[in-house]
Amino acid sequence: MSLEKEIKTILNDFENTSSEKLFDILNQIKPHFKNELISEYLQCKIQKIQDSTDESEKKKQCGALMPYFDWYLQGL
């Protein structure tokens, strides 16, 4: 499945997507940003969320990263 299709699937069914899948897709998006600072910022956010042990908290914090999916679909 293409990255675009995977992102659309996540956006349509966020509640049933694991945080690990979200991290995987976000890590695939990172290299597409033209600004290195954005990629570094996203990496820090991902790492902070991954360090959490509470899955529901991870999911909640991943929700705040949804604009990255939209940006990718809009062509960054």
C-alpha positions, 0 to 999 in steps of 0.5 A, spaced: 500 500 500 502 506 498 504 511 503 498 516 501 493 510 501 496 508 508 495 515 511 488 516 508 486 509 511 489 512 518 485 519 517 479 515 516 480 510 522 484 513 527 481 510 533 483 503 530 490 504 528 495 502 533 500 508 536 506 503 533 503 504 526 502 511 527 509 512 529 511 508 522 507 512 518 510 519 521 517 516 520 516 515 513 513 522 512 519 525 516 524 525 510 519 529 505 519 535 509 523 540 506 525 544 512 530 540 517 528 543 523 521 540 522 523 533 521 527 534 527 522 537 531 517 531 529 522 526 531 523 529 538 515 529 538 515 522 536 520 520 541 517 523 547 510 519 545 514 513 544 517 513 551 510 514 554 508 507 557 500 508 557 497 506 550 491 511 551 496 517 552 500 515 546 494 515 542 491 522 545 498 525 543 498 522 536 492 525 535 496 532 536 500 530 530 495 529 525 496 535 521 503 532 519 498 527 515 494 532 512 501 536 510 503 530 506 497 529 503 497 536 501 504 536 498 507 538 504 
